[in-house]
Amino acid sequence: MLASCLPYGISAFPKSNEISQNSILMVEGYAFSQGIIVELNKKYPIYLQSGNHRVKLSIKETCEGGFSLTQAMLKIEGELIVGKKYDLKVDNLTKDEREMHDFSGISWTVKKDIDTTLPIWNKQPKHAENTFVMYGCGPDVYASFEMEIADDSETLVKTELIDLKTNEKRIYFLQHSGSLLNIGHGMCAGAFNFKNDRKYKARFDIVDASGNTLNKWTDWVQFESPFLS
């Protein structure tokens, strides 16, 4: 989990303690920890290990968020043993980096399952509301979208946001649960940032915990900036 108010933190997807045999993984770094994410498999080898069984992880995609978050999508390059518990390992961390980042808490047990079922939209994304709440160190700023996804596993929503004034775009994979997806940032960090007096558009695709994806963007949804000066 991301550590509140500390200038670092690592989280991972799926959140469940079980994964299928063909699962994908995602790791996300906050603030100073972003430097580890962008150097995975360069300076910092990353892999899964259960006992003496090591399985390489390759980097499928790295996405830089708009406000102190960076994520890496990982592909498992090898066969996992059903019933075994695999720990996420990152090598070459300094003593200080190891003290800040406890990867020992990130692990999954492999279930006897190969998931090839595509996720589907039960309800296409629709802009619901904007929120802006000021706190001591900064605001929570979000545009919320109603959506419903049907899938038996956890899902990520691949989200593309474009500033209609500058045409600046950003893509990030947001973890989804419930009927709302929030685009923006909290007081300390977030995937997307907004500016005042701007219009934006967003579109979405779905990826489940085994990498099954529609590989098809929704229609664009336009909305006003939730940021208030």
N, C-alpha and C positions, 0 to 999 in steps of 0.2 A: 504494500500500500504506500501511497505518497505520504510523506511525513509533513504534517501541518506546520507551517512557519519555519521549517528548516530549509536551507538553500540546496537541498539535494533530495533524491528519492527515486526509486525504481519500482515499477509495477509490471504485471504481466497478464496476458490473456492466453487461454481461457482462465476464468476465475475459478471454475470447478477444479476439484482435485483429481478428476479423471479426464483422460483424453482418448480419442479413438486411435486406431492403428494408423490412420492417414490424416491425423490432425495437423493444423498449422499452429504457429505460435506468434505472439507479438510481445515485444518488450518496449517499455516507454520510460524515458528519463525526464526528470524535472530539474530545471535550473542547472547547477553545476554538473549534474549527472548526464546531461545531454552530450557532453564530450565523450562519454563512454559509448553511448548509442551510435554515434557517427563513426566511431573507430572499431566497431565490432568486426571481427575477422580481418582486421588490419593490425591494429596494436593489441586488441583484446580478442583472442579466440573464444568462441562461444559454442557450447555443445551440451548434449544431455548425457548423463552417466548414471548407470545402475550397476553397482558392484564394479566388475572389471569391463562391463560392456559400455563402450562409448559410441555415441551417434553424433555425427557432425550436423551442425545447423548452418544453412546458407542464408544469405540476406536476399530476400526477394525484392524488397522496396524499403526505402527510408523516407519518412515524411517529417518535415520540420513544421511544427505548429506556429501559430502567430504570437504566442505569449508563453515562453519558457517551457515548452514541451517538444520533445522529439521522439519519434517511434520508429521501430524497425520491424518489418514483417519477416518472419523466419519460416524456412522450409526444412523439414526433417529429411536428411539425406541418408536414409538407411532404415532397416526394419527394426521396429520396436518389439520387445518380447511381452506378450500378453501376461498381465498379472504383476509385472515388475513395476516398481516405483523408480522413476527417473528424476534426478535433480538437475536443475539448470546450473551450468557451470560457466564461469567467465575467468579466463587465465590472464596473467600479467598485471593484475591490479596491484597498486602499491599498498603499503601497510595502511596508509590513511584512507585509500579508496576502499579497502576491505572492511575497515571499521565503519565506514559510512554506508556501505552497501551489503546487506546481509542476504546474499542469494540463496543461503541454505533454507530459507523459508519458502522458496519457489520450487515446487515439485508436482509431478503428476503420476498417477497410476494408470497403466494402459489397460483399457477394457477390450474385450473380444468383439470388435465392431469395426467395420469399414463403412463409413458414411458417404454415400454418393448421391443423396437426395438433395435436390436444389431447394434453397429457400424461396419463398414466394411472398409477394405483397398481398396481404388481405385488404389493406387500405393504403392507397397511394399517399405519399407525403403531402401535407397541406399546412401552410403557415398558420399557427394558432395565436401566438401572442409574443410580445417583446417584454423583457424585464430589465430593469436597471435599479440596482440597490447599492448605495454607497456604504462602505465600511471604513474602518480606520486606515487601512493601508491601500485602499482602492475599491473599485466597484465590482460587483457581479453583473455581467452584461451578457444576456442571452436572447437569441431568437429561438422560439420553441416551435417544433413541427409535430403535428399529429401524424402517426403512421402505425400500421399494424403489420407484423411480419410473422409468417408461419414457418417454423422450423423446430426440429426436436433438440437442437443444440444451441449454444450461445451464438450470437450473431454480432458482426461488426457492420456498420453502415459507412461505406466509402462515400465521403462527402466532398463535393467541390464547391467552393464559394468564390464568386467573382464580384469585385467592386466595379460597378457600372460606370463610374467616373474615370477610373484609371485603367480598367481592364486587368488589374492585378488579380491573380488567381492563386488559390491554395487548395491542396487536397490533403485530407486526413481521414484516418479510420476511427470512427467513434463507436464506443461500446454501447450497445442498445439493450434496453429492457423496458417493459411497460409500453405505454401508448404514446409517449412523448420523447422526442430527441431534441436535446438542447445544443445549439450551435453558439459558441462564444467562449467566454472565459470567466473564471472566478476571480477572487481578490488576488490570488498569487500566480495562477497559471491557467492556460486553456489552449485549445487547438486553434481557435480563430479569434481575431481581433477586429474591432469595428472603429470607424471614425464617425464623427457627428455630421449630420446633414448629407448623408450619402444614401444611395439605393444599392441594393445587392440582389444577386440571384444565386440560387443554390440548386444542385441536383444530386441524386443519390443512386447508389447501387448497393447490393447486399452481398456479404461474404460470411459464410458460417464457419464454425470452429474447425471444420475439415477442409476448408478452402473452396467449398462448393459456392459458385457465384452465378448470378444471372448474366454477368458481364454485359449489362445493358443499363445505361443511365435512364433515370426517369426524365420527364419533362422538367424544364427549368421552372423554379418557383421564385417570383420576385417579391421583395419585401423592403420596408424602410429600415434604416439603421436603428438598433435599439440603444445606441450610445447617446447619452444626454450630456451637453456641455455644462 
